[in-house]
Amino acid sequence: MTTRNGGNAFIIFRKQLNEHLRSLGYNLNMQEHSKIASYIWSKQSMEVKSHFKEHTVQMKKMLNDQLKQLFCKSDNDNGTDH
């Protein structure tokens, strides 16, 4: 997942699956993990995929809002001292 775009639905799904598998004691290399995640993702309903897509949209919005707060000056801050 990149900070630029928040990742896509499958990347978020894969990350959560990886965390879940690790909590169960499975330590897979990234290649094995990606194969498993891809297979499981392909079997998911559109409802599940939509859930992860919506999560992605929310993350992108949150990141964009944070970047705006960080880098955009407010209307009251015009760079001059009064």
C-alpha positions, 0 to 999 in steps of 0.5 A, spaced: 500 500 500 502 506 498 501 513 501 500 516 495 493 512 493 492 508 499 492 501 496 487 498 492 482 493 494 486 486 493 492 489 496 488 491 503 485 484 503 492 481 502 495 485 508 489 483 512 489 476 510 497 476 511 496 478 518 490 473 520 495 467 517 501 470 522 496 470 528 494 463 526 502 461 526 503 461 519 509 464 516 509 464 509 514 467 504 511 473 500 510 469 493 506 463 497 502 468 501 500 472 494 498 465 491 493 464 496 491 471 497 489 471 489 486 464 490 481 466 496 480 473 492 478 470 486 472 466 490 470 472 494 463 475 492 462 482 489 459 484 496 466 482 500 470 485 494 465 491 494 467 492 502 474 492 501 473 497 495 469 502 499 475 501 505 480 503 499 475 509 497 475 511 505 482 511 506 484 515 500 479 520 502 482 520 509 489 521 506 487 526 501 484 530 507 491 529 511 495 532 506 491 538 505 491 540 512 499 539 512 500 542 506 495 547 504 495 554 507 488 556 511 485 563 508 487 566 514 495 565 513 497 569 507 504 569 509 504 576 512 505 579 519 500 584 521 
